[in-house]
Amino acid sequence: MFTKNMGNQLKIEEIRLSPELLRINSRYTGGGGLAKILLILIVVLPLVFYKDLVHIIKGKTPDEQLVLVSMAVLFLAAFIFTLYKMNQNSGKTFIVTEKGFFIEPGMAEFWKDIDEYKWNVSSENVSGQLEGNSITFFNNKGAWPKAFDLMQYNIFFTPDQMQQTDNICNRLGIKKTESL
Protein backbone atom coordinates (compact mmCIF):
# COMPACT_ATOMS: atom_id res chain seq x y z
CA MET A 1 0.00 0.00 0.00
CA PHE A 2 2.75 2.45 0.94
CA THR A 3 4.78 1.66 -2.16
CA LYS A 4 1.75 2.46 -4.31
CA ASN A 5 1.41 5.87 -2.62
CA MET A 6 5.13 6.52 -3.05
CA GLY A 7 4.87 5.52 -6.71
CA ASN A 8 1.93 7.89 -7.14
CA GLN A 9 3.84 10.73 -5.49
CA LEU A 10 6.81 10.14 -7.79
CA LYS A 11 4.46 10.13 -10.81
CA ILE A 12 2.80 13.33 -9.62
CA GLU A 13 6.14 15.08 -9.18
CA GLU A 14 7.32 14.02 -12.63
CA ILE A 15 4.04 15.11 -14.25
CA ARG A 16 4.03 18.39 -12.30
CA LEU A 17 7.44 19.38 -13.70
CA SER A 18 6.16 19.52 -17.30
CA PRO A 19 4.22 22.53 -18.65
CA GLU A 20 0.64 22.80 -17.41
CA LEU A 21 -2.07 22.71 -20.08
CA LEU A 22 -5.31 22.71 -18.12
CA ARG A 23 -6.48 23.06 -14.50
CA ILE A 24 -10.01 22.28 -13.35
CA ASN A 25 -11.15 22.67 -9.76
CA SER A 26 -13.64 20.34 -8.19
CA ARG A 27 -17.20 21.62 -8.34
CA TYR A 28 -17.68 21.15 -4.60
CA THR A 29 -15.01 22.48 -2.29
CA GLY A 30 -17.08 21.91 0.83
CA GLY A 31 -17.18 18.55 2.42
CA GLY A 32 -20.71 17.57 3.36
CA GLY A 33 -21.75 20.03 6.04
CA LEU A 34 -25.15 18.37 6.41
CA ALA A 35 -23.51 14.95 6.63
CA LYS A 36 -21.24 16.20 9.42
CA ILE A 37 -24.21 17.54 11.37
CA LEU A 38 -26.03 14.23 10.95
CA LEU A 39 -22.94 12.34 12.13
CA ILE A 40 -22.75 14.48 15.24
CA LEU A 41 -26.45 13.88 15.92
CA ILE A 42 -26.08 10.14 15.38
CA VAL A 43 -23.23 10.05 17.88
CA VAL A 44 -24.69 12.50 20.44
CA LEU A 45 -28.28 11.19 20.55
CA PRO A 46 -27.32 7.70 21.80
CA LEU A 47 -25.16 9.34 24.46
CA VAL A 48 -28.07 11.51 25.62
CA PHE A 49 -30.49 8.60 25.69
CA TYR A 50 -27.92 6.04 26.86
CA LYS A 51 -29.98 4.68 29.79
CA ASP A 52 -33.12 4.30 27.66
CA LEU A 53 -31.22 2.43 24.94
CA VAL A 54 -29.57 0.10 27.47
CA HIS A 55 -33.00 -0.59 29.02
CA ILE A 56 -34.49 -1.41 25.60
CA ILE A 57 -31.59 -3.68 24.67
CA LYS A 58 -31.62 -5.49 28.04
CA GLY A 59 -35.29 -6.34 27.52
CA LYS A 60 -34.47 -8.35 24.40
CA THR A 61 -33.17 -11.90 24.01
CA PRO A 62 -29.41 -12.32 23.50
CA ASP A 63 -29.94 -12.97 19.77
CA GLU A 64 -32.03 -9.83 19.39
CA GLN A 65 -29.44 -7.84 21.38
CA LEU A 66 -26.71 -9.03 19.05
CA VAL A 67 -28.73 -8.08 15.99
CA LEU A 68 -29.61 -4.60 17.32
CA VAL A 69 -26.05 -3.78 18.34
CA SER A 70 -24.66 -5.17 15.07
CA MET A 71 -27.11 -3.12 13.01
CA ALA A 72 -26.22 0.05 14.93
CA VAL A 73 -22.49 -0.53 14.48
CA LEU A 74 -22.82 -1.34 10.77
CA PHE A 75 -25.00 1.73 10.15
CA LEU A 76 -22.56 3.99 11.95
CA ALA A 77 -19.59 2.46 10.08
CA ALA A 78 -21.32 2.92 6.71
CA PHE A 79 -22.16 6.52 7.55
CA ILE A 80 -18.60 7.30 8.67
CA PHE A 81 -17.18 5.67 5.54
CA THR A 82 -19.52 7.71 3.33
CA LEU A 83 -18.50 10.91 5.09
CA TYR A 84 -14.83 9.96 4.73
CA LYS A 85 -15.19 9.35 0.97
CA MET A 86 -17.10 12.63 0.52
CA ASN A 87 -14.32 14.56 2.25
CA GLN A 88 -11.62 12.65 0.40
CA ASN A 89 -13.08 13.31 -3.04
CA SER A 90 -14.23 16.90 -2.64
CA GLY A 91 -12.10 19.97 -3.16
CA LYS A 92 -9.59 18.32 -5.49
CA THR A 93 -7.96 19.92 -8.51
CA PHE A 94 -7.50 18.07 -11.80
CA ILE A 95 -4.26 19.16 -13.48
CA VAL A 96 -3.30 18.29 -17.05
CA THR A 97 0.30 18.72 -18.22
CA GLU A 98 2.29 17.69 -21.27
CA LYS A 99 3.34 14.44 -19.56
CA GLY A 100 0.06 13.36 -17.98
CA PHE A 101 -2.67 14.26 -15.51
CA PHE A 102 -3.14 13.99 -11.77
CA ILE A 103 -5.41 14.69 -8.82
CA GLU A 104 -3.45 14.75 -5.61
CA PRO A 105 -2.84 12.53 -3.76
CA GLY A 106 -4.68 9.55 -5.19
CA MET A 107 -4.49 9.56 -8.97
CA ALA A 108 -1.75 10.14 -11.50
CA GLU A 109 -1.23 8.75 -14.98
CA PHE A 110 1.11 9.42 -17.87
CA TRP A 111 -0.37 10.10 -21.30
CA LYS A 112 1.73 7.29 -22.78
CA ASP A 113 -0.29 4.83 -20.66
CA ILE A 114 -3.74 6.16 -21.69
CA ASP A 115 -5.36 4.43 -24.67
CA GLU A 116 -8.75 6.09 -24.88
CA TYR A 117 -11.23 8.36 -23.17
CA LYS A 118 -14.94 9.02 -23.17
CA TRP A 119 -17.14 11.88 -22.07
CA ASN A 120 -19.70 11.05 -19.41
CA VAL A 121 -23.11 12.50 -20.03
CA SER A 122 -24.37 15.37 -17.93
CA SER A 123 -25.67 14.38 -14.57
CA GLU A 124 -28.27 16.11 -12.44
CA ASN A 125 -27.55 17.21 -8.91
CA VAL A 126 -30.02 17.03 -6.02
CA SER A 127 -31.74 20.27 -7.06
CA GLY A 128 -32.30 18.95 -10.60
CA GLN A 129 -29.73 21.22 -12.28
CA LEU A 130 -27.28 19.78 -14.80
CA GLU A 131 -23.77 19.41 -13.42
CA GLY A 132 -21.94 19.30 -16.71
CA ASN A 133 -19.88 16.65 -18.45
CA SER A 134 -17.14 14.63 -16.88
CA ILE A 135 -14.56 12.32 -18.43
CA THR A 136 -13.23 8.80 -17.98
CA PHE A 137 -9.72 7.85 -19.11
CA PHE A 138 -8.84 4.22 -19.86
CA ASN A 139 -5.48 2.52 -19.42
CA ASN A 140 -5.81 -0.85 -21.17
CA LYS A 141 -2.12 -1.67 -20.96
CA GLY A 142 -0.93 -4.42 -18.68
CA ALA A 143 -2.74 -7.32 -17.09
CA TRP A 144 -5.26 -5.16 -15.22
CA PRO A 145 -6.98 -2.43 -17.25
CA LYS A 146 -7.76 0.74 -15.31
CA ALA A 147 -10.44 3.40 -15.67
CA PHE A 148 -10.03 6.87 -14.20
CA ASP A 149 -13.51 8.35 -13.75
CA LEU A 150 -13.32 12.02 -12.78
CA MET A 151 -17.00 12.24 -11.87
CA GLN A 152 -16.22 10.69 -8.48
CA TYR A 153 -13.96 13.68 -7.78
CA ASN A 154 -16.72 16.13 -8.82
CA ILE A 155 -14.66 17.30 -11.80
CA PHE A 156 -17.00 18.70 -14.45
CA PHE A 157 -15.94 20.37 -17.68
CA THR A 158 -17.28 23.48 -19.39
CA PRO A 159 -17.70 23.24 -23.20
CA ASP A 160 -14.45 25.21 -23.64
CA GLN A 161 -12.56 22.85 -21.32
CA MET A 162 -14.04 19.88 -23.17
CA GLN A 163 -12.73 21.28 -26.46
CA GLN A 164 -9.29 21.85 -24.92
CA THR A 165 -9.22 18.28 -23.59
CA ASP A 166 -10.33 16.88 -26.97
CA ASN A 167 -7.52 18.84 -28.65
CA ILE A 168 -4.93 17.59 -26.15
CA CYS A 169 -6.03 13.97 -26.51
CA ASN A 170 -6.21 14.23 -30.32
CA ARG A 171 -2.68 15.70 -30.44
CA LEU A 172 -1.40 12.88 -28.20
CA GLY A 173 -3.12 10.15 -30.24
CA ILE A 174 -5.59 9.14 -27.56
CA LYS A 175 -8.75 7.83 -29.14
CA LYS A 176 -12.20 9.04 -28.14
CA THR A 177 -14.87 6.40 -27.59
CA GLU A 178 -18.57 7.08 -27.66
CA SER A 179 -20.61 6.94 -24.47
CA LEU A 180 -22.68 3.84 -23.94
C-alpha positions in Angstrom: 0.0 0.0 0.0 2.7 2.4 0.9 4.8 1.7 -2.2 1.7 2.5 -4.3 1.4 5.9 -2.6 5.1 6.5 -3.1 4.9 5.5 -6.7 1.9 7.9 -7.1 3.8 10.7 -5.5 6.8 10.1 -7.8 4.5 10.1 -10.8 2.8 13.3 -9.6 6.1 15.1 -9.2 7.3 14.0 -12.6 4.0 15.1 -14.3 4.0 18.4 -12.3 7.4 19.4 -13.7 6.2 19.5 -17.3 4.2 22.5 -18.7 0.6 22.8 -17.4 -2.1 22.7 -20.1 -5.3 22.7 -18.1 -6.5 23.1 -14.5 -10.0 22.3 -13.3 -11.1 22.7 -9.8 -13.6 20.3 -8.2 -17.2 21.6 -8.3 -17.7 21.2 -4.6 -15.0 22.5 -2.3 -17.1 21.9 0.8 -17.2 18.5 2.4 -20.7 17.6 3.4 -21.7 20.0 6.0 -25.1 18.4 6.4 -23.5 14.9 6.6 -21.2 16.2 9.4 -24.2 17.5 11.4 -26.0 14.2 11.0 -22.9 12.3 12.1 -22.8 14.5 15.2 -26.4 13.9 15.9 -26.1 10.1 15.4 -23.2 10.1 17.9 -24.7 12.5 20.4 -28.3 11.2 20.6 -27.3 7.7 21.8 -25.2 9.3 24.5 -28.1 11.5 25.6 -30.5 8.6 25.7 -27.9 6.0 26.9 -30.0 4.7 29.8 -33.1 4.3 27.7 -31.2 2.4 24.9 -29.6 0.1 27.5 -33.0 -0.6 29.0 -34.5 -1.4 25.6 -31.6 -3.7 24.7 -31.6 -5.5 28.0 -35.3 -6.3 27.5 -34.5 -8.3 24.4 -33.2 -11.9 24.0 -29.4 -12.3 23.5 -29.9 -13.0 19.8 -32.0 -9.8 19.4 -29.4 -7.8 21.4 -26.7 -9.0 19.1 -28.7 -8.1 16.0 -29.6 -4.6 17.3 -26.1 -3.8 18.3 -24.7 -5.2 15.1 -27.1 -3.1 13.0 -26.2 0.0 14.9 -22.5 -0.5 14.5 -22.8 -1.3 10.8 -25.0 1.7 10.1 -22.6 4.0 12.0 -19.6 2.5 10.1 -21.3 2.9 6.7 -22.2 6.5 7.5 -18.6 7.3 8.7 -17.2 5.7 5.5 -19.5 7.7 3.3 -18.5 10.9 5.1 -14.8 10.0 4.7 -15.2 9.4 1.0 -17.1 12.6 0.5 -14.3 14.6 2.3 -11.6 12.6 0.4 -13.1 13.3 -3.0 -14.2 16.9 -2.6 -12.1 20.0 -3.2 -9.6 18.3 -5.5 -8.0 19.9 -8.5 -7.5 18.1 -11.8 -4.3 19.2 -13.5 -3.3 18.3 -17.1 0.3 18.7 -18.2 2.3 17.7 -21.3 3.3 14.4 -19.6 0.1 13.4 -18.0 -2.7 14.3 -15.5 -3.1 14.0 -11.8 -5.4 14.7 -8.8 -3.5 14.7 -5.6 -2.8 12.5 -3.8 -4.7 9.5 -5.2 -4.5 9.6 -9.0 -1.7 10.1 -11.5 -1.2 8.7 -15.0 1.1 9.4 -17.9 -0.4 10.1 -21.3 1.7 7.3 -22.8 -0.3 4.8 -20.7 -3.7 6.2 -21.7 -5.4 4.4 -24.7 -8.7 6.1 -24.9 -11.2 8.4 -23.2 -14.9 9.0 -23.2 -17.1 11.9 -22.1 -19.7 11.0 -19.4 -23.1 12.5 -20.0 -24.4 15.4 -17.9 -25.7 14.4 -14.6 -28.3 16.1 -12.4 -27.6 17.2 -8.9 -30.0 17.0 -6.0 -31.7 20.3 -7.1 -32.3 19.0 -10.6 -29.7 21.2 -12.3 -27.3 19.8 -14.8 -23.8 19.4 -13.4 -21.9 19.3 -16.7 -19.9 16.7 -18.5 -17.1 14.6 -16.9 -14.6 12.3 -18.4 -13.2 8.8 -18.0 -9.7 7.9 -19.1 -8.8 4.2 -19.9 -5.5 2.5 -19.4 -5.8 -0.9 -21.2 -2.1 -1.7 -21.0 -0.9 -4.4 -18.7 -2.7 -7.3 -17.1 -5.3 -5.2 -15.2 -7.0 -2.4 -17.3 -7.8 0.7 -15.3 -10.4 3.4 -15.7 -10.0 6.9 -14.2 -13.5 8.3 -13.8 -13.3 12.0 -12.8 -17.0 12.2 -11.9 -16.2 10.7 -8.5 -14.0 13.7 -7.8 -16.7 16.1 -8.8 -14.7 17.3 -11.8 -17.0 18.7 -14.5 -15.9 20.4 -17.7 -17.3 23.5 -19.4 -17.7 23.2 -23.2 -14.4 25.2 -23.6 -12.6 22.8 -21.3 -14.0 19.9 -23.2 -12.7 21.3 -26.5 -9.3 21.9 -24.9 -9.2 18.3 -23.6 -10.3 16.9 -27.0 -7.5 18.8 -28.7 -4.9 17.6 -26.1 -6.0 14.0 -26.5 -6.2 14.2 -30.3 -2.7 15.7 -30.4 -1.4 12.9 -28.2 -3.1 10.2 -30.2 -5.6 9.1 -27.6 -8.8 7.8 -29.1 -12.2 9.0 -28.1 -14.9 6.4 -27.6 -18.6 7.1 -27.7 -20.6 6.9 -24.5 -22.7 3.8 -23.9 
